[in-house]
Amino acid sequence: MTHTFDSASIRSEFPVMQHCLYLDSAHQTPLANCVRDALNQFLVEGNQMAGPKPVWMARVEETRAKVAKLLNARPTEIAFTKNTSEGLNIAANAVPLKTGDTVLMLEGDHPNNAYAWLNLKRKGVNVRFLKLQDAQVANADTFASHIDESTRVISLSHVTFHAGQRHDIASIGRLCAKAGIYLVVDVMQSIGVLPVDVKAMGVSVLAAGCHKGLLVPQGLGLLFVREDLQELQPAYVAMSSLENPPSDYVARPEDLMLRRDAGRFEFGNFNLPDLHALSRSVDFILRLDPVQIEAHMLSLGDHLLEKLDELGVAVVGPRKRTERAHIYVLDLPVAKWVNHFAQHHVRVSPERGGVRISFGVFNTLDDVDQVVGLIAQRQAQFNVTP
């Protein structure tokens, strides 16, 4: 299966690839030239113009609209946060939960999602973890038999960091709609890598950071809150959260009406440099087309799996195209293999099941051949098996 993807042009945006084989986008992605240029523009304006804040704030709203387009949401449903963890904690504290209510999660999913909800145990909220093998993906059937009258929330990642599973969020969304429960999804590993459509997925709240598929430095996150969920209320309030913020900066105790849009979950100053970067990176991603990015990622995975099979190296996670994205955990002993890759200037990550390879838009089939060649070389040199 072939796809049109101008790899050479894309790769030129990432100078790191000139001296490193970067296969660690699930950890963080290197800066693209266009993102660096957006950050430089912000710094120059701050340096030479002492900060044109009205211009910068207008760009915040332009960026909000771009993010909304990427997610098939409305701009009024998008808020900006610091990171995924903050977004998930906002969700956990916004959902109107009471003593005895239950949240369903997957055992082994990202711990910061778990801790956001486990923190509510002090209020009498129950958190139940369902077991799932690394090669399995979750769908509606995974949760259906565990839903009872106390269930209020299902929360999980779209794509897992530790095995690369791509869970069937749309079927879970339909289940949640039928059962009248909230669906909170962490898309940290999927946004910018796969098409993420909040309407098709049936998501109530979505959280993500921007330093992986969105190509932005750490310190900026996204929050989607479905516009009809007015019962979701922020745990923290500032002027920016209010429908009628006081123009004279004197608090009005008699008027605490909150905004009806997702902006009620924003407080304090924005991360303006990263928002400039995000604006440019979303332009870049939309120009490439998330559908084409997904096809490219899957083609890289197809090639990797084929070559690994020839070497007898297994992967920990799923193999079906519909069940994976850009993350592949090779069943190789971390202690024996991570240093080998590092010595050959290959960037990968140790993971709980082995060595994690994760692709970015800048990777090519030649990159796959290169890393597979290093594995074959070591196997031959030391007569080792996976």
C-alpha positions in Angstrom: 0.0 0.0 0.0 1.6 3.3 -1.1 0.9 6.8 0.0 2.1 10.2 -1.3 4.2 11.8 1.4 7.0 14.2 0.7 9.4 12.8 3.2 12.4 14.8 2.0 10.6 18.1 2.4 9.2 17.2 5.8 12.6 15.8 7.0 14.3 19.1 6.1 12.2 20.7 8.8 14.0 18.7 11.4 17.8 19.3 11.4 18.3 16.8 14.3 17.9 14.0 11.7 21.2 15.0 10.1 23.2 13.6 13.0 20.8 11.4 14.9 18.3 8.6 14.1 15.4 9.9 16.1 12.9 7.2 17.0 11.5 8.6 20.2 8.5 10.8 19.4 6.4 9.1 22.0 8.8 10.8 24.5 9.0 14.2 22.8 9.5 15.4 19.3 12.4 17.6 18.1 11.5 21.2 17.1 10.6 21.8 13.5 12.2 24.8 11.8 8.8 26.4 11.4 8.1 26.0 15.1 11.5 27.5 16.0 10.8 30.4 13.7 7.4 31.1 15.5 9.2 31.1 18.8 11.9 33.4 17.4 9.2 35.8 16.2 7.7 36.0 19.7 11.1 36.7 21.2 12.0 39.4 18.7 8.6 41.1 19.3 9.1 40.9 23.0 12.7 42.2 22.7 12.1 45.0 20.3 8.5 46.0 21.0 8.3 45.3 24.8 5.5 42.8 24.1 2.6 43.8 21.8 0.1 42.0 24.1 -3.1 42.8 22.2 -1.5 41.3 19.1 -0.4 38.2 21.1 -3.8 37.8 22.6 -5.5 37.9 19.2 -3.1 35.2 18.1 -4.2 33.1 21.1 -7.7 33.1 19.7 -6.5 32.4 16.2 -4.6 29.4 17.6 -7.7 28.2 19.5 -9.6 28.2 16.3 -6.9 26.2 14.6 -6.9 23.6 17.4 -10.7 23.4 17.1 -10.4 22.6 13.4 -7.9 19.9 14.1 -10.2 18.3 16.6 -13.5 18.9 14.8 -14.6 21.0 17.7 -15.8 24.6 18.2 -13.3 27.2 19.4 -15.5 27.8 22.4 -14.9 24.1 23.4 -11.1 24.6 23.6 -9.1 25.7 26.7 -5.4 25.9 27.1 -3.6 24.3 30.0 0.0 23.5 31.1 0.0 19.8 30.2 -2.1 16.6 29.9 -1.9 16.0 33.7 -3.5 19.4 34.4 -6.2 18.8 31.9 -7.0 15.4 33.4 -7.1 16.8 36.9 -9.4 19.6 35.7 -11.7 17.0 34.3 -11.6 14.9 37.5 -12.5 17.8 39.7 -15.1 19.2 37.3 -17.3 16.2 36.9 -20.0 16.3 39.6 -19.0 13.1 41.5 -20.2 12.2 44.9 -19.5 9.5 47.5 -20.1 6.0 46.1 -19.7 7.0 42.4 -17.4 4.9 40.3 -14.7 5.7 37.7 -13.6 2.9 35.4 -10.0 2.8 34.1 -7.5 0.4 32.5 -4.8 -1.0 34.7 -1.3 0.1 33.5 -2.6 3.2 31.6 -0.6 6.4 32.2 -0.3 6.9 35.9 -1.0 10.6 35.8 -4.5 9.8 34.5 -5.0 7.3 37.3 -3.8 9.7 40.0 -6.1 12.4 38.9 -9.1 10.1 39.7 -7.5 8.3 42.6 -7.1 11.6 44.4 -10.9 11.6 44.6 -10.9 8.5 46.8 -10.6 10.9 49.8 -14.1 12.1 48.8 -15.5 8.6 48.6 -15.2 8.1 44.9 -14.4 4.5 43.8 -11.8 3.9 41.1 -11.9 0.5 39.4 -9.1 -0.8 37.2 -9.8 -3.3 34.4 -7.1 -5.6 33.2 -6.1 -5.7 29.6 -3.2 -7.5 27.9 -0.6 -5.4 26.1 -1.6 -6.9 22.8 -5.3 -6.2 23.3 -7.2 -3.0 22.7 -10.2 -1.7 24.6 -13.6 -1.3 23.1 -17.2 -1.0 24.4 -17.2 -4.7 25.3 -14.2 -4.2 27.6 -16.3 -1.9 29.8 -19.9 -2.8 29.2 -20.2 -5.6 31.8 -18.5 -3.5 34.5 -21.0 -0.6 34.2 -23.6 -0.4 37.0 -25.8 2.2 38.6 -22.7 3.8 40.4 -20.6 4.3 37.2 -20.2 7.9 36.2 -17.0 8.1 34.2 -14.7 6.0 31.9 -11.3 7.5 31.5 -8.5 6.1 29.3 -5.8 7.0 26.7 -6.5 6.9 23.0 -3.1 5.5 22.3 -1.0 4.0 25.1 2.5 5.0 25.8 3.7 1.6 27.0 2.5 -0.8 24.3 1.1 1.4 21.5 -2.5 0.1 21.7 -5.0 2.3 19.8 -8.2 1.8 21.8 -11.6 1.9 20.0 -12.7 5.2 21.6 -15.7 5.6 19.2 -17.4 2.4 20.4 -16.7 3.4 24.0 -18.2 6.8 23.3 -21.4 5.2 22.0 -21.5 3.0 25.1 -21.1 6.1 27.4 -23.8 8.0 25.6 -26.2 5.2 25.9 -25.3 4.7 29.6 -25.3 8.4 30.4 -21.8 8.5 31.7 -18.8 10.8 30.9 -15.9 9.8 28.7 -12.6 11.4 29.5 -9.8 10.7 27.0 -6.0 11.4 27.1 -4.9 11.9 23.5 -1.3 12.9 24.3 0.0 10.1 22.1 -2.4 10.4 19.3 -3.0 14.0 18.5 -0.8 15.1 15.6 -0.3 11.4 14.7 -3.9 10.2 14.0 -7.0 12.0 13.1 -8.7 13.0 16.4 -12.4 13.8 15.9 -14.1 14.6 19.2 -17.6 14.4 17.7 -17.1 11.0 16.0 -15.4 9.7 19.2 -18.2 10.8 21.5 -15.7 12.4 24.0 -17.0 14.4 26.9 -13.6 15.8 27.9 -10.2 15.4 26.1 -6.8 16.4 27.4 -3.4 16.5 25.8 0.0 18.1 26.0 1.7 19.6 23.0 5.3 18.3 23.1 4.8 15.0 21.2 2.7 14.9 18.0 2.1 18.6 18.1 5.8 19.4 18.0 5.8 22.1 20.6 8.2 22.5 23.6 6.9 21.3 27.0 4.6 23.5 29.0 1.4 23.8 27.0 -1.6 21.6 27.0 -5.1 21.4 25.4 -8.5 20.8 27.0 -11.7 20.0 25.1 -14.9 20.3 27.0 -18.2 19.5 25.2 -20.2 22.6 25.1 -23.5 21.1 26.5 -21.8 19.9 29.7 -22.5 23.1 31.7 -22.6 21.1 34.9 -18.8 20.7 34.7 -17.4 23.4 36.9 -13.8 24.5 37.5 -12.0 23.9 40.8 -10.0 27.1 40.4 -11.4 30.5 39.3 -9.7 33.7 38.1 -10.8 36.7 36.2 -10.4 34.9 33.0 -12.9 32.3 34.1 -15.7 34.8 34.6 -18.5 35.8 32.2 -18.1 39.5 33.4 -14.6 40.1 34.5 -14.3 43.5 36.3 -12.7 46.0 34.0 -11.3 48.0 37.0 -9.7 44.9 38.5 -11.8 45.1 41.6 -13.4 41.8 42.6 -17.3 41.8 42.6 -18.5 39.3 45.2 -22.0 39.6 43.9 -21.1 38.5 40.3 -19.3 35.2 40.2 -21.0 34.0 37.0 -18.7 31.7 35.1 -18.1 31.7 31.3 -20.3 29.1 29.6 -17.5 28.1 27.2 -14.4 26.1 27.9 -12.6 29.3 28.9 -14.1 28.9 32.4 -11.3 26.3 33.0 -8.5 28.8 32.1 -6.9 30.9 34.7 -3.9 33.2 34.8 -1.6 34.1 32.0 -1.2 32.0 28.9 2.0 30.3 27.8 2.3 32.8 24.9 5.6 31.5 23.4 4.3 28.0 23.1 1.0 29.2 21.8 2.9 30.9 18.9 4.7 27.6 18.4 1.4 25.7 18.4 -0.2 28.0 15.9 2.6 27.2 13.4 2.7 23.5 14.2 -1.0 23.0 13.7 -0.7 24.8 10.3 2.1 22.3 9.5 0.0 19.3 10.6 -3.1 20.4 8.7 -1.1 21.1 5.6 0.3 17.5 5.8 -3.3 16.2 6.6 -3.8 14.0 9.7 -5.2 11.3 7.4 -2.0 11.2 5.4 0.1 11.4 8.6 -1.7 8.3 9.9 -1.1 6.4 6.6 2.6 7.3 6.7 2.9 6.1 10.3 1.2 2.9 9.6 3.3 2.2 6.5 6.4 2.7 8.7 4.9 0.2 11.2 4.1 -2.3 8.4 7.7 -2.2 7.3 9.1 -2.5 10.8 6.9 -5.5 11.7 7.9 -7.2 8.4 11.6 -6.8 9.1 11.3 -7.7 12.8 9.5 -10.9 11.8 12.5 -11.8 9.6 14.8 -11.4 12.6 12.5 -13.2 15.0 12.0 -10.1 17.2 8.5 -9.9 18.7 6.6 -6.8 19.6 4.7 -6.4 22.9 1.7 -4.5 21.6 -0.9 -5.1 18.9 -0.1 -5.8 15.2 -3.4 -5.1 13.4 -3.4 -1.8 11.6 -6.6 -0.6 13.2 -5.2 -1.3 16.7 -1.8 0.5 16.5 -0.4 3.9 15.6 3.3 5.0 15.8 4.5 3.2 18.9 6.2 -0.3 18.8 7.7 -1.9 21.9 10.3 -4.5 20.8 10.6 -7.5 23.1 14.3 -6.9 23.7 16.0 -6.8 27.1 16.5 -3.2 27.9 19.8 -3.6 29.7 21.3 -5.3 26.6 19.9 -3.2 23.9 19.4 0.5 24.9 23.1 1.3 25.1 23.7 -0.4 21.8 21.3 1.9 20.1 22.7 5.0 21.9 26.2 4.1 20.9 25.0 4.2 17.3 23.2 7.6 17.7 19.8 6.1 17.7 17.3 7.7 20.1 14.8 5.2 21.6 13.3 4.7 25.0 13.3 1.9 27.6 9.8 0.8 28.3 8.3 -1.7 30.8 8.0 -4.4 28.1 11.2 -3.8 26.2 12.7 -1.1 23.9 10.2 1.4 22.5 10.5 2.7 19.0 8.1 5.5 18.1 7.9 7.3 14.8 7.4 10.9 13.8 6.3 12.6 10.6 10.0 13.0 9.7 10.8 9.3 9.8 11.2 7.2 6.6 11.4 3.6 5.5 15.2 4.1 5.4 15.1 4.9 9.1 13.4 1.6 9.7 15.9 -0.3 7.6 18.7 1.4 9.6 17.5 0.4 13.0 16.6 -3.1 11.9 20.1 -3.4 10.5 21.6 -2.5 13.8 19.6 -5.2 15.5 20.7 -7.8 12.9 24.3 -6.6 13.3 24.3 -7.2 17.0 22.5 -10.5 16.7 25.2 -11.7 14.3 28.1 -10.2 16.2 27.2 -11.8 19.5 25.1 -14.7 18.3 22.2 -13.4 20.4 18.6 -14.0 20.1 15.9 -11.6 21.2 
